[in-house]
């Protein structure tokens, strides 16, 4: 999966109004960082994004289908390292 596909999934999560605002904000920040720096992003920076997304995936306020999307993004980010 390419960075554009990952960004598309993150945008889809961000646009979902059933997601808590704090989660959407973190998703937006992760997407913005990836979009601006995807060509120069180091493994350490990707690890930080993965950790933040993993924390969101464990948030009890996140709907199950969104959790699945977040875990898919994490998996795809891990394969881009």
C-alpha positions in Angstrom: 0.0 0.0 0.0 1.4 3.4 -0.9 1.6 6.5 1.2 -1.3 8.0 -0.8 -3.5 5.0 0.1 -2.6 5.4 3.8 -3.4 9.1 3.6 -6.7 8.3 1.9 -7.7 6.0 4.8 -6.6 8.5 7.4 -8.7 11.2 5.6 -11.7 8.9 5.6 -11.3 8.3 9.4 -10.9 12.1 9.9 -14.1 12.9 8.0 -16.2 10.4 10.0 -18.3 12.5 12.4 -18.9 9.5 14.7 -15.3 9.6 15.7 -14.4 11.7 18.8 -12.8 15.1 18.0 -9.6 14.4 19.9 -9.1 11.2 17.8 -9.8 13.1 14.6 -7.3 15.7 15.6 -4.6 13.1 16.1 -5.4 11.4 12.9 -5.2 14.8 11.0 -1.9 15.5 12.6 -0.5 12.1 11.6 -1.8 12.5 8.1 -0.4 16.0 7.8 3.1 14.9 8.9 3.1 12.0 6.5 1.9 14.1 3.6 4.5 16.8 4.2 7.4 14.6 5.0 6.7 11.2 3.3 9.8 11.3 1.2 12.2 12.2 4.1 10.5 10.4 6.9 12.9 8.3 8.9 12.1 4.9 10.5 12.0 6.6 13.9 9.4 9.1 12.8 7.3 6.4 11.4 7.6 4.4 14.6 6.3 7.5 16.5 3.3 7.8 14.2 2.7 4.1 14.6 2.8 4.4 18.4 0.3 7.3 18.3 -2.0 5.4 16.0 -1.7 2.3 18.2 -2.7 4.3 21.2 -5.8 5.5 19.3 -6.6 2.0 18.3 -6.7 1.1 22.0 -9.0 4.0 22.9 -12.4 2.7 24.1 -14.2 5.6 22.5 -13.1 4.6 19.0 -15.8 2.5 17.1 -14.7 -1.1 16.2 -14.7 -0.5 12.5 -12.5 2.6 12.9 -10.2 0.5 15.1 -9.9 -2.0 12.3 -9.0 0.9 9.8 -6.4 2.2 12.2 -4.8 -1.2 12.6 -4.7 -1.6 8.8 -2.9 1.8 8.5 -0.4 0.7 11.2 0.2 -2.5 9.3 0.8 -0.7 6.1 3.1 1.9 7.7 5.1 -1.0 9.2 5.6 -2.4 5.7 6.8 1.0 4.3 9.7 1.3 6.8 
